[in-house]
């Protein structure tokens, strides 16, 4: 089986909801890594844990000690505040096969080097074949911004971009499940 890692510092709430629903539906393991507690992730963990315990009770498990051991595979990791602390945690802990979700191009490059499949918040998948080009574009744009030639303007995520992420995420999960189950 594979594990999901989410750079949750920059992951919009609506995408976290898509990820959480897929994790619960397909019983996957996920780590949301951020420098703060994410209430929606915490709530999803509690709901999933309760649902798993309820299902175990329905199956006839009534030992309270055993029931308490049943926990959701939704994990939230709170790291120290600071540059790259979430990134470093993900790089240190992620091992193939895995999927990482991040908007951070340098983090994506570090993970691709480790053989991790990376998906960004717009539904683009990064691989060893396309990562060098993406890093080069990012570095050039950074230089332009520093020279005052170009100002970066991030558009708010719209429904079309959310759907693109959702579709790409579902296709990637389906592919990984076929490959690693």
Protein Blocks (a to p, Z undefined) as FASTA:
>chain_A
ZZddddfklmcfklmmmmmmmmmmnopadddddfbdcfklmmmmmmmmmmmmmmmmmnop
abfklmmmpccfbdcddddedehklmmmmmmmpccddddddfblklmmmmmmnopacddf
kopacdfklmmmmmmmmmmmmmmmmnopaccddddddfklmmmmmmmmmmmmmmmmmmmZ
Z
